[in-house]
Amino acid sequence: MVACLKKLYQKWEKEENVKAVILKGNGRAFCAGGDVARVCEMGKAGLHGPAAAFFNEEYQLNYLLATLKKPHIALIDGVVMGGGNGIAIHGMFRVVTEKTVFAMPETSLGLHPDVGASFFLSRLPSRFGEYLALTGERIDGAEMLACGLATHYVLSEDFSLLENDLHNLQTSSQDVVNNTLNKFSKVVSPHSKSFLFREEAINKVFSMETVEDILLALEAKKGVDSWYKSTFEKLKKASPMSLKITLRSIREGRHQTLDQCLVREYRMSHEAVIGRVSKDFYEGCRAILIDKDNSPKWNPAELEQVTPEMVECYFAELGEKDNELKLPIHREISSPRSRF
């Protein structure tokens, strides 16, 4: 699917009769990801090259979408997780509904929020990027709109009418597309228990220097507020290795361009596939996606066992045998982008 989409977008960008691209899901979800299960199978069979090559092509697609010269409208109705966000969030327009559920749950899979997440999550207000990346917290369409992950909120029942109007535009004008989306857009507010109302607490806790410090801060407040307790428990269930590389990834991403983020994320994913330092990626996929027993046995099992040297392996430049991710960095990021 990644290879097919990449070829199509390259083709559509050159065709004059293609004025814009509308992307939607086929079924109850927009795209729930889960692509890593196949990558895991290849890696376990010793096919590390093909497994890493999947990430290489996927990240090229992410960059192509982010720099597409024509309006790209993602109609995000239903679940959008993991790799699904790579084909939704980078696009020019991200339309969500009352059915939308967003998450980047990679720390529970022994991986890291990739597909450019270290770019788009790190640019959220406050320390929301660290919070969503480390916990894998699920948020809804109204929350996506409020924090800038989405550009418009439209009721699911209005999608067919919206699509019809978009099809009739026959223009690549961003302003015209935006005006059409605004016709159907609703003003919504986040629910009362939204993470957005925890900004002060999230800022204080998730600005801590290390994952250990974050956990200590959460643990100290466990008896005061259920949010601290549930957040603490989410982090305790995640891969210690994933937590450490993810925190560094988000913080580096805050000061990097999208292409720099994707190049670094590819190095991280490449290391996860090779499994020299940790095989948590394979264990997480087994526990969550394959056997579904939800009881991964992480190794290293504790944060204290994850050394700086181990973390550094995920960020190091690839050797001569392995090709770095190569992107056409002369392409410009599309606009408008409410959060960038």
N, C-alpha and C positions, 0 to 999 in steps of 0.2 A: 504493500500500500504506500509506504514511504517513497519507494522508487517510482511508482506510478504517479504520485502527486508531484514529485519533483519534475518529472518530464512534462506533465501537463502545465504546471505553472510557467516553466521555461517557454513552452509553446504559446500559451495564452498571452504572456507579456509581449510577444512579438506580433501577435495577430491584431490588425487594426479593428476588425469587427468585434473583438472582445473588449468591452468598455469597463467591466468590473467583474469581480468574482464573488459569488455567494457560496459559502461553505456551511453545510448543516449536517447533522447526524442522521443516520438511518435507523430509527427505532427510538427506544426510551432514553438513550443517552446521546450526548453530542459525540464524545469519545472518552471512554473510561481508561485509556492506556492499556496496561497489561501486556504490552509488547515485549517487556523484558522477560516474560516466561519463555518465549522462543529463544531469545538471546542466551538465557540460562541453559537451556537444553544444548545449544551448540557449544557453549563454553565447557560444560560438564563432559561433553564428548571429545574434548581436546581441540575443538575448532576455534581457538582463540582469535585467529585472524578474521574469519567471517563474522564472529560475534562482535568484535570491535568495529568491523566495517559497517555494521548496522548503525551504530551510534554515529559514525562518521557521516553516513548519508543522511541520517535523521537531522543532525545539526546543520548540514548544508541546506536542507529543506527549511529549517527554522529561520535561517539567515535570509534565504530567498523570499520567504513570506514577509519578513520584517522590512525588506528593501524593495518589495514589489512596487512597480511604478504606477500601478492602477489600483483603484479602491478595492479593498478586500473586506468583505462583510461576513463575520462569523456569527451565525445564528445559534447561540449556545443555549439550547433547550434541554435540560436534563444534566446528567453527570458529566463533568469535564475534569479529568485527573491526569497526572503524569504527562505522558506523551501527548495527550489530548490538548493540554495547555500550550504545547509547542506549536500546534497548528491553529490555535485560537488567539492567544494573548498577543502574539507578535503582529497580528494583522491590524490594519488601520482602524477598523470599527469592530467592537466586541459587544454584541447585543445579548443581554441576559433576560431571563424570565423568572417567574415565581417558582419554577421547577429546577432552576439551575443549582448545582452543587459543585463547588470548586474544592480541590485539595491537591497538594504535592506531598504524597505520603511516603517518599522514598527512604526516609530514615528508618521506617519500620520494615523496609525491604533490604536493608544492608547496602543501600546505594546512596545517592545524594540528589537533591532537587536539581535536575539538569534541564535540557531543552531550552537553555537560556534563562532558567529561573533565577540564577544568581544575578542576572541583570534586572529582570522585571520585579522580583521580590525585593531586592535591595533598594529599589527606588520608591517603595511604598512609604507613606508617612511614618515618622517615629521609628520604633524598632519592630514594626509589624512584620517586616521581612524575616528577621531572625525568628520571631514567634511562629509564623506560618511554616517556615522551612524546617525548624527543629521538631515541632509538634505534629505536623501533618494535619492540623486542624481543618475541619470541613467548614466552609462558609457558603452563604447563599447569594443569590443574585443581587439583592439590595446591598449587601455588604461589599460585594465586588464593585458595584457602582460607586459606593461611598468612598472606597479607598483608592479608586482609580484603575482597577483591573478591567472594568467594563466601561464602555462609553455611553451605552443606552440601556434602558430597561423597558421592555415591551411585554405585554401579556402574551402568554403562549397561544391563546386562541386567536390573536391578531396576526400571527406569523404569516398565514396564507395571504392575507390582504397586503401585508408589508412586502412580501416577496413579489406579489403581482405588480405593485407600484414600482419596485426596484427594477424589475424586468422591463418595464415600459420606459424607463429613463433614457436609455441609449446614450449615456454620457459617462465620461471619466472624471467629471468635476467633483471634487471632494465636497465642495459646498452644497451642490445639488443633492448628492447622496446624503449628506448630513441633515439637510432640511427635510428630506423624505423620512429619515429615521426619527427626527424630532416630532413629526406629525403623529407618530404612533407611541412616542415615549411617555412614560408615566413618572410622576414624582413619587418616590418611595423613601421610607426611612428604615434604618436597621431595627431589628427587634430589640426588646429591652435588655436581653442577656447577651447581646453581641459583644465580640471581643473589642469592637471599636470604642465601647464605653469603658474599657480597661486600659486606656492609653497610658495613664500615669503609672500603673502597676507594670505594664508591659515594658515601658521605657526603663523603669528602674531595674527590673529583673533582667531583661534581655540585652541590656547594655553592659552587663558584667563581662569581665575579660575572658573568662573560660566557661566551659560547660559545667565544670565542677562548681564554680561560683554561682552559676544560674540555678543549679539544683539545690545548693545550700540555701539560697535566698527563698526559693519556693518552699523548701522543707520547713523553714523557720516560720512560715505563715500558714502551714497546712491546717492548723487548728482554728485559725481565725476566719478563713473563707474557703468555701468548697472549690472555687476556681483555682486557687493555689494547689490544692490537693489533686485535682484532676489533671492539671498541667504537669505537676511533678510525676504523676503516674504514667502519663503519656511518654515523657522523656525516659523514664526508667525502663519502659518496654522496648525502646528503640535500640538499635545497634550503637554501642559506645563509639566504635570507629566512625560510623556514619555521622553521629552527632558532632564529633570533633572536626571532621573534614567539611561538614556542611556549614558550621559556624564560620570557619575560615573562608569558605567559598563565598558566602553572602557578604562578608565584610570586605573581601577583595573586590567583589563584583560592584560594590558601591562606587568604586573609583576607576572602573574599567568600562570600555566601550563594549557593545554587544559582541563584536567579533572576538575581542580579547576574552570575554567570558566564555564563549563557546569553545575556543581553543583550549582554555584551561579545563573546562568541564569534560572535554574529550580526553585529556590526559587523566583525569580522575576516573572516568568510566573505563578507560583502557586498563588502568591499574586494577579496578574492581573485577574486570573480566579475567585478567591474568592471574589474580589471586596470590601474588607473591607475599603480601603482608597479611592479608586477611581474606577468608573465603565467606565473609558475611553476606555478600551478594547472593551466592548460591544457597546459603542457609535461609536467608530471608525469602527468596523466591519459593523454596521448598515449603516453608512453613505457612506462607500467606497465599501463594498462588497455585501451588501444585497439590501438596497433601492437605493444605488448609486446616492444619491442627492449631495454628496461631500460637505455637510454642517454639520459637526459634532458639537455638543454643548458640549464642554469639561467642566469637573468639577473635579478639580478647573479650572476656566477659565483663570486665569492669573498666570504667573510664581511666582509673589510675594505671592500668596496664597498657594504655595507648600512649606511646612515647612520641615526642616531637619528631623524632627520626622516622617513625612509622607514618605519621601524617605527611611529612615532607615527600615521601615516595609518591603520593597521589598528585602532587603539584609539580614534580620534576619534569623537565623537558624529556621527550621521548628519545630513545637511542637511535642509532643509525638503522637498525632493523625495522623500526616502526615509523611510519609516516605521521607527521603532525597533521592536524586538521587544517586544510587550506581553504580560505574563503576569499571571494572577490571583494576586498575591503574598499575598493573605489566606489562601490554602490552606497547610496545614501539611505539612511533610515527614513521610512515613509512617515508622513504626518497627516492629520493632527494626532497627537498622543497626549491624553490628559495627564498622564503621570510622568512623562519624560520631559 
